[in-house]
Amino acid sequence: MPHTPHAILSRQPIDGLRWPVLDPFLFCAHHDDAYPAGDGQMGLQAVALDERELGSDFSGKDGFSMYHGEHVPGFPGHPHRGFETVTLVREGLIDHADSLGAAARFGEGDVQWLTAGQGIQHSEMFPLLHRDQANPLELFQIWLNLPAARKMVAPHFTMLWSERIPRLVHTSDGGARTTVTVVAGALPGAGAPLSPPPESWASQADADVAIWTLRLEPGARWTLPAAQGAQTRRMLYWFVGQQLQVAGDTLREHAALEMAAGQDWVLENTGSDVVELLLLQGRPIAEPVVQYGPFVMNTQQEIMQTMMDYRRTQFGGWPWDSQDPVHGPEIRRFARHPGQQVEEQPTA
């Protein structure tokens, strides 16, 4: 009898901010913060800041954290080298600023893809634009490694606007829909994929990198297609919903599922509410990883050199008036790239 592989090679619980990943990914964080109404200056009212360790608040008190922000929540200016950040915003808005002089306000389905390469500083602030209602924020930040040959490429800033991101909508026999949003990688039926940054591991066709989000209505059934590469590894994160069936195996607890990537597998929402998943896949880079906070290199000597370089150059310096700039009270998404005076705005 031929051997029938198991769909799920391993499973790990997902609980909290940081989720387990597989090479070529380094990090996956799920931020889900129920920020209250703002104070009119895009920050929190003072009463909401009581009993917090401002500057390093990951408490989740009252349903949200300030992170490294002290008035506006978020992550003031900080450096990166040697990898990429891919930020998928499901709800709310982020204000980006960096040492290249680039600025952006993005969210509500947009994705920012930043190649840190040889070094960049950036800030990611969460402006609370509504004074008369809550300001919820939900996002994924994913760190994708760069191979040794590309760790010192020039930094690169890319916006993938929600209106332009390919999506596949599949309707099951009973009418329930599965929607797959394709941030990276190709999916038949979803249209042409958007281009990742030119020096990204995802820009290599044989790297087989895919970043998808999946939404299955109750009763929806969809076949997750096999990965293209023989060496591809795939993690499927189930984080919303009551019950999910994977290749006939019924799951009732949210988990990170390492999937057998070389075969099609049927996913079915057998619960009474919506199921949502995140998929990360790619061929491993399979190189040594040495990390010191926001620096990811291949050797300890390279980390020491990175620290000396940062002390000497500040990766281009910081052209902003504050470490936590925000981009005004008007609710408008835009991107301004280095050297450009005209702001880009997304169009459908």
C-alpha positions in Angstrom: 0.0 0.0 0.0 1.4 3.5 -0.8 2.2 5.7 2.1 -0.3 8.5 2.7 1.4 11.6 4.2 -0.1 13.4 7.1 -1.3 16.9 6.3 -0.1 18.4 9.6 3.5 17.6 10.4 3.4 19.5 13.7 1.3 21.9 15.6 2.0 24.5 18.2 -0.4 26.7 20.2 -0.5 30.4 19.4 -1.1 32.5 22.4 0.0 36.1 22.7 2.0 38.4 20.5 4.7 36.3 19.0 4.0 33.2 16.9 6.5 30.4 15.8 8.0 30.6 12.3 10.0 28.5 9.9 13.1 29.5 7.8 13.1 31.8 5.7 10.9 33.7 8.2 12.4 35.1 11.4 9.4 36.5 13.3 5.7 36.8 13.2 3.8 39.1 15.6 0.1 39.5 15.8 -0.9 42.9 17.3 -4.6 43.2 18.2 -5.2 46.3 20.3 -8.5 47.9 21.3 -7.4 51.5 21.6 -10.0 53.9 23.1 -11.0 57.3 21.7 -8.0 59.6 21.3 -7.3 62.9 23.0 -7.4 65.1 19.8 -3.6 65.0 19.4 -3.5 61.4 18.1 -2.6 60.0 21.5 -4.3 58.6 24.5 -6.0 60.5 27.2 -3.9 60.6 30.4 -6.3 58.5 32.4 -5.8 55.6 30.0 -2.0 55.7 30.7 -2.2 55.1 34.4 -0.3 52.1 35.8 1.7 51.5 32.6 5.5 51.3 32.2 5.6 53.9 29.5 8.3 53.4 27.0 8.1 49.6 27.3 4.4 48.7 27.8 3.5 45.2 26.5 0.9 44.7 29.3 -2.3 44.4 27.3 -4.0 46.3 30.1 -7.6 47.2 29.2 -7.1 45.4 25.9 -4.2 47.3 24.5 -0.4 48.1 24.9 1.5 51.3 24.3 4.6 49.3 23.2 7.5 51.9 23.1 5.2 54.9 22.7 4.6 57.3 25.5 1.7 59.4 24.1 0.9 57.9 20.7 1.2 54.1 20.9 3.7 52.3 18.6 7.4 52.0 18.0 9.5 55.2 17.8 12.6 55.4 15.6 14.7 52.2 15.8 17.3 50.6 13.5 17.2 47.4 11.4 19.8 45.6 9.3 20.0 42.3 7.4 16.3 41.4 6.8 12.9 42.7 5.7 9.7 43.7 7.5 6.3 42.9 6.0 3.5 44.7 7.8 -0.1 43.6 7.0 -2.7 46.0 8.6 -6.1 44.4 9.0 -7.7 47.3 10.9 -6.6 50.8 11.8 -3.7 52.9 10.5 0.1 53.1 10.9 2.3 56.2 10.4 5.7 55.3 9.0 8.8 57.5 8.8 12.3 56.5 8.1 15.9 57.6 7.8 15.6 57.7 4.0 13.1 60.5 4.4 10.2 58.3 3.3 6.8 58.7 5.0 3.5 56.8 4.8 0.1 56.4 6.4 -1.3 53.0 5.6 -3.8 50.5 6.9 -7.2 48.9 6.4 -5.8 46.0 4.3 -2.6 47.7 3.0 0.8 46.1 3.3 4.2 47.8 3.7 7.3 45.9 2.6 10.6 47.3 3.9 14.0 45.9 2.9 16.3 47.0 5.7 19.4 45.7 3.9 22.6 47.5 5.0 20.7 49.5 7.5 17.7 51.8 8.1 16.0 53.5 10.9 12.2 53.7 10.9 9.3 54.5 13.2 5.9 52.8 13.3 3.3 54.8 15.2 -0.4 54.1 15.7 -2.2 57.4 15.6 -5.6 57.5 17.3 -7.5 59.7 14.8 -11.0 59.3 16.3 -11.9 61.4 19.3 -15.5 60.2 19.5 -15.1 56.5 19.0 -12.7 53.6 19.6 -9.5 53.2 17.5 -9.0 49.5 17.1 -5.7 48.3 15.5 -4.9 44.8 14.2 -1.8 43.9 12.2 0.7 41.2 11.4 4.4 42.1 11.3 6.5 39.5 9.6 10.3 39.4 9.4 11.6 37.8 6.3 15.3 37.0 6.3 17.8 38.0 3.6 20.5 35.6 2.3 24.1 36.5 3.1 24.7 37.8 -0.4 22.0 40.4 0.0 22.2 41.5 3.6 24.0 44.6 2.6 21.8 45.8 -0.3 20.5 49.3 -0.3 17.3 49.8 1.8 14.1 49.8 -0.2 10.5 50.9 0.7 7.4 49.5 -1.0 3.7 50.0 -0.5 1.2 47.4 -1.5 -2.2 49.1 -1.4 -5.2 47.0 -0.5 -7.0 48.0 -3.7 -4.2 46.4 -5.8 -3.6 43.2 -3.8 -4.8 40.1 -5.7 -7.6 38.1 -4.2 -9.3 34.8 -5.0 -12.9 34.3 -4.1 -14.1 30.7 -4.2 -17.7 29.7 -3.7 -18.5 26.2 -2.3 -21.4 24.2 -3.5 -23.6 25.5 -0.6 -22.8 29.1 -1.4 -20.2 29.8 1.4 -17.2 31.7 0.2 -13.5 31.5 0.8 -11.4 34.6 0.2 -7.7 34.3 -0.2 -5.7 37.6 -0.2 -2.3 37.1 -1.9 0.3 39.5 -0.5 3.2 37.4 -2.1 3.4 34.4 -4.3 1.2 33.2 -7.1 -2.2 31.6 -6.7 -4.1 30.4 -9.8 -7.3 32.3 -10.2 -6.2 35.3 -8.1 -4.6 37.3 -10.9 -1.0 38.4 -11.4 0.9 38.7 -8.2 2.4 42.0 -7.1 6.2 42.3 -7.3 8.1 42.1 -4.0 11.1 44.4 -3.5 13.9 43.6 -6.0 16.4 42.3 -3.5 14.0 40.2 -1.5 14.3 36.5 -1.0 10.7 36.5 -2.3 11.9 38.0 -5.6 13.7 34.7 -6.4 11.2 32.5 -8.3 12.7 29.3 -6.8 12.3 30.6 -3.3 8.6 29.9 -3.5 7.7 32.5 -0.9 4.0 33.0 -0.3 2.2 35.2 2.2 -1.6 34.8 2.1 -4.5 35.4 4.4 -7.6 33.2 4.2 -11.2 33.8 5.3 -13.7 31.0 5.2 -17.3 31.6 5.9 -19.2 28.9 7.8 -19.6 25.9 5.6 -16.9 27.0 3.2 -14.6 24.4 1.7 -11.4 25.1 -0.2 -8.4 23.1 -1.4 -5.1 24.6 -0.4 -2.9 23.9 -3.4 0.5 22.2 -3.1 3.6 24.4 -3.0 5.6 24.6 -6.2 9.1 23.9 -4.7 10.2 20.5 -3.5 12.0 22.1 -0.5 9.3 24.5 0.4 8.2 24.6 4.1 4.8 25.9 5.0 3.1 27.2 8.2 -0.6 27.7 8.4 -1.8 29.8 11.4 -5.4 29.4 12.5 -6.3 32.3 14.7 -10.0 33.1 14.2 -13.0 30.8 14.4 -14.6 27.9 16.3 -13.8 24.8 14.4 -11.6 24.0 11.4 -11.2 20.7 9.5 -7.8 20.1 7.8 -7.7 17.1 5.5 -10.4 15.5 7.6 -8.7 16.3 10.9 -11.1 18.4 13.1 -9.3 21.2 15.1 -10.9 23.1 17.9 -7.9 25.1 19.3 -6.1 27.8 17.4 -2.6 26.7 16.4 0.4 27.1 14.2 0.3 24.1 11.8 3.3 23.0 9.9 1.8 21.6 6.8 3.1 19.0 4.3 3.7 21.5 1.5 4.0 19.1 -1.4 0.3 18.0 -1.6 -3.1 19.6 -1.9 -5.1 19.6 1.3 -8.8 20.4 1.8 -9.7 23.1 4.4 -13.3 23.3 5.6 -15.0 25.6 8.1 -17.2 23.2 10.1 -18.0 25.7 12.8 -20.8 28.3 13.1 -18.6 31.5 12.7 -15.9 32.7 10.3 -12.5 31.1 10.2 -9.4 33.1 9.4 -5.9 31.9 8.7 -2.4 33.2 7.8 -0.1 31.2 5.5 3.7 31.7 5.4 5.8 29.6 3.1 9.1 29.5 1.4 12.2 27.6 0.6 14.6 27.8 3.6 17.6 30.1 3.1 19.5 27.5 5.3 22.3 29.8 6.5 23.4 30.6 10.0 21.3 33.2 11.8 22.9 35.4 14.4 20.5 38.0 15.8 21.0 40.9 18.2 17.7 42.6 18.6 16.9 44.4 15.4 20.1 43.2 13.6 20.1 39.8 11.8 23.4 38.6 10.3 25.3 35.4 9.7 28.1 35.7 12.2 28.8 37.3 15.6 31.6 39.3 13.9 29.1 40.8 11.5 26.8 41.7 14.4 29.7 43.5 16.1 30.5 45.3 12.9 26.8 46.3 12.6 26.8 47.8 16.0 30.0 49.8 15.2 28.5 50.9 11.9 25.3 52.1 13.6 27.2 54.1 16.2 29.2 55.7 13.5 26.6 56.4 10.8 23.1 56.1 12.5 22.2 54.4 9.2 21.8 57.8 7.6 20.6 59.7 10.6 17.1 60.8 11.5 15.6 63.7 9.4 12.4 64.1 11.6 11.7 66.5 14.4 10.9 63.8 16.8 11.5 60.1 17.3 7.7 59.3 17.0 6.4 61.4 14.1 2.7 61.3 13.1 1.3 62.7 9.9 -1.6 64.9 11.0 -5.3 64.5 11.9 -6.7 64.0 8.4 -7.7 60.4 7.8 -5.9 59.8 4.5 -3.6 57.0 3.3 -0.5 58.1 1.4 3.2 57.3 0.7 6.0 59.7 0.0 9.2 58.1 -1.2 12.6 59.6 -0.8 13.3 62.6 -3.1 9.6 62.9 -4.2 7.6 66.0 -3.3 4.3 64.6 -4.6 2.4 62.3 -2.3 1.1 59.0 -3.8 -2.4 58.1 -2.9 -3.9 54.6 -3.6 -6.5 54.3 -6.4 -8.7 51.3 -6.9 
